[in-house]
Amino acid sequence: MNPSDESLAKKRFFAIASMRLMGAIFIIAGFILIRGAFELAGQPTDRWIGVAVVLVGVFDFAIMPKILARRWRSPKTP
């Protein structure tokens, strides 16, 4: 592995790790909105916004890293 490949691998690892971190932050923020501890537009609307934020967070945490890893997978050498 040459230095440029190692640098690229580090950047990709950081991107996947930051995607998971942002997903976890979105999930926490969504549950805070659902609970009603923070108010944006009033309670019935805040719950739906919170549900949407949680769903985006779950997508960012669970699905996007797999998509990125599959996209960045090294080609198999024969």
N, C-alpha and C positions, 0 to 999 in steps of 0.2 A: 504494500500500500504506500503510495507516494504522498508527500505532504499535502498536495491539493485534494486528493481523495479523502484524507483524514480531516481536512478543514471542512470539506463538504459534508462529511458524515456528522461532524460536530454541529454544524448549522442545522442539519435536518433533525438531529436529536433534540436540539434546543427548540425547534419549531413544534415538534410533536409534544414535548414536555410543556411548552407554554400554551398549546392548544388545550391540553388536559387541565392545566391550572385555570385558564379562563373559563372553561366549562364548569369547574367546581365553583368558581366565584359566581357565575351566572346562576347556578342551582341555589346557592345560599341566598343570593339577592332575591331570587324568585320566591323562595320560601318566606323571606322577610316581608315581601309584598303581600303574599297570600295571608300571612298571619295578621297583617295590619299594623305592624310596628312602624312602618314608614308610609307616608301618604303622598301619592302623586295626584290622582284625579278623583278621589273619593272611593269609598270601600267597594261597591260592586265592581267598578271598573278596575280597581287595583288588583282584585283577585284574578281577573281574566288576564291582566298584564303579567301578573306573577306566574300564572300557569304557562303563558307563552314564553316567558324568560326561562322557566324551568325546562321546558321542552327544548329550547335552543341550547341550554346548558348541557342537557343529556346528549344531544346530538354532537356538540363540541367535545364532550368528555369521552363518549363511548364509540362514536361512529367515525368522526373525522380523523383521528389518529390511525385507524385501520385503513381508511382510504388513502391517506398520505403515505403510509408504509407500503401499501401495495403499489402505489404509483412510483415510489422511489426505490423499489426493490431492484437489487442488482441482477442483471441478466445471468442466466445459468450458462456456465461454460461447459462445453462437451468434454 
